[in-house]
Amino acid sequence: VTRRGFRRWLRAAEASVQSRRLAELTNASDVSGKRQAHELAKYEKELREARARHALELEKAEARRAEAVEECAAQFRQRNAEQLEEAEDRYQRLIDEAWQATERSRAQGVESVGAVTRHF
């Protein structure tokens, strides 16, 4: 084998090795790209699911809040009704007491008028 022949063979062998390396790198890059795309799709799916869960939880929380507000309003209305009833009862008692006092003073007035007329 001549020196030139050897060099030619060496260059061909190096070129073959380089092209094989390039093919492996390209293949590896392709595999890596596919893997990345797969991972990305997986993360996007997880993100969509997490967003859906979050929206659902938010909806549930808003429903619970609305229920709590309604419950508070109902309790408030109940307390208001009870207080109104108590106030009406007190008012009625005052009216009754005033009426009785008026009746007593009338009776006493009549008695005092009687006493005065008897006195004279």
VEXMIZA-38000 format. One record per residue (C-alpha): residue number from 1; residue in one letter; x, y, z. Coordinates in steps of 0.02 Angstrom, whole numbers, plus 32768, in hexadecimal, padded with zeros to 4 digits. Layout:
NODE    i  aa    px    py    pz
NODE  NUM   a     X     Y     Z
...
//
This chain:
NODE    i  aa    px    py    pz
NODE    1   v  8000  8000  8000
NODE    2   t  8048  80A5  7FCC
NODE    3   r  804B  813A  803B
NODE    4   r  7FC9  8191  7FCD
NODE    5   g  7F5A  80F7  7FCE
NODE    6   f  7F66  80EB  808A
NODE    7   r  7F3A  81A3  809D
NODE    8   r  7EA7  818B  8028
NODE    9   w  7E6C  80F3  808C
NODE   10   l  7E85  8153  8131
NODE   11   r  7E20  81E8  80F0
NODE   12   a  7D96  8173  80B4
NODE   13   a  7D95  8118  815C
NODE   14   e  7D90  81BF  81BB
NODE   15   a  7D05  81FD  8149
NODE   16   s  7CA5  815B  8167
NODE   17   v  7CBB  816A  8223
NODE   18   q  7C87  8222  821D
NODE   19   s  7BEE  81FD  81B3
NODE   20   r  7BC1  816E  8229
NODE   21   r  7BD8  81E4  82BF
NODE   22   l  7B70  8269  8269
NODE   23   a  7AE8  81E8  8246
NODE   24   e  7AEC  81B0  82FD
NODE   25   l  7AE5  8265  8339
NODE   26   t  7A56  828B  82C2
NODE   27   n  79FC  81EF  82FC
NODE   28   a  7A1E  821A  83B3
NODE   29   s  79E4  82CB  8394
NODE   30   d  7946  8289  8340
NODE   31   v  7926  8213  83D2
NODE   32   s  7949  82A0  844B
NODE   33   g  78D1  8311  83EB
NODE   34   k  784B  828A  83F0
NODE   35   r  786A  8270  84AA
NODE   36   q  7860  832C  84C8
NODE   37   a  77C0  8337  8464
NODE   38   h  7778  82A6  84C7
NODE   39   e  77AC  82F6  856D
NODE   40   l  7764  839C  8534
NODE   41   a  76C0  834A  8504
NODE   42   k  76BC  82F3  85AD
NODE   43   y  76DC  8396  860B
NODE   44   e  765A  83F1  85A3
NODE   45   k  75DB  8369  85CB
NODE   46   e  7606  8374  8685
NODE   47   l  75F6  8431  867C
NODE   48   r  754B  8424  8628
NODE   49   e  7512  83A8  86AD
NODE   50   a  7555  8417  8739
NODE   51   r  74FB  84AD  86EE
NODE   52   a  745A  8449  86E1
NODE   53   r  746D  840F  8796
NODE   54   h  7490  84C2  87CD
NODE   55   a  73F7  8503  8770
NODE   56   l  738C  847B  87C0
NODE   57   e  73D1  84A0  886E
NODE   58   l  73B3  855A  8850
NODE   59   e  7300  8535  881A
NODE   60   k  72E5  84C9  88B6
NODE   61   a  7331  8550  8926
NODE   62   e  72C0  85D4  88D9
NODE   63   a  7229  8563  88F3
NODE   64   r  725C  8546  89A9
NODE   65   r  7272  8602  89BF
NODE   66   a  71C7  8624  8974
NODE   67   e  717A  85A2  89E9
NODE   68   a  71D1  85F0  8A7F
NODE   69   v  7195  869E  8A4C
NODE   70   e  70E3  865C  8A38
NODE   71   e  70EE  8603  8AE0
NODE   72   c  712A  86A4  8B34
NODE   73   a  709E  8705  8AE1
NODE   74   a  701E  8685  8B1B
NODE   75   q  7061  868D  8BCD
NODE   76   f  705D  874B  8BC4
NODE   77   r  6FA8  8749  8B86
NODE   78   q  6F7B  86CD  8C10
NODE   79   r  6FCC  873A  8C96
NODE   80   n  6F78  87D4  8C4D
NODE   81   a  6ECE  877E  8C51
NODE   82   e  6EEB  8746  8D05
NODE   83   q  6F22  87F5  8D39
NODE   84   l  6E8C  8841  8CE1
NODE   85   e  6E19  87C6  8D3A
NODE   86   e  6E6A  87F2  8DE2
NODE   87   a  6E58  88AC  8DBE
NODE   88   e  6DA1  8895  8D8F
NODE   89   d  6D86  8833  8E31
NODE   90   r  6DDA  88BE  8E98
NODE   91   y  6D73  8941  8E3C
NODE   92   q  6CD3  88E0  8E5E
NODE   93   r  6D01  88CF  8F18
NODE   94   l  6D21  898B  8F22
NODE   95   i  6C79  89AE  8ED1
NODE   96   d  6C25  8936  8F4B
NODE   97   e  6C7F  8985  8FE0
NODE   98   a  6C4F  8A34  8FA4
NODE   99   w  6B9B  89FD  8F8E
NODE  100   q  6B97  89B1  903C
NODE  101   a  6BE6  8A4E  9087
NODE  102   t  6B64  8AB9  902E
NODE  103   e  6ADA  8A49  9070
NODE  104   r  6B20  8A53  9122
NODE  105   s  6B31  8B10  911A
NODE  106   r  6A7F  8B1E  90D6
NODE  107   a  6A3F  8AB0  9163
NODE  108   q  6AA1  8B15  91E3
NODE  109   g  6A65  8BB6  9192
NODE  110   v  69B2  8B7B  91A0
NODE  111   e  69D2  8B49  9254
NODE  112   s  6A22  8BF0  927C
NODE  113   v  6993  8C4C  9229
NODE  114   g  691C  8BE2  9292
NODE  115   a  697F  8C08  932E
NODE  116   v  6980  8CC1  9308
NODE  117   t  68C4  8CC4  92E8
NODE  118   r  68A7  8C5F  9385
NODE  119   h  6914  8CD4  93E7
NODE  120   f  68AB  8D6B  93B5
//
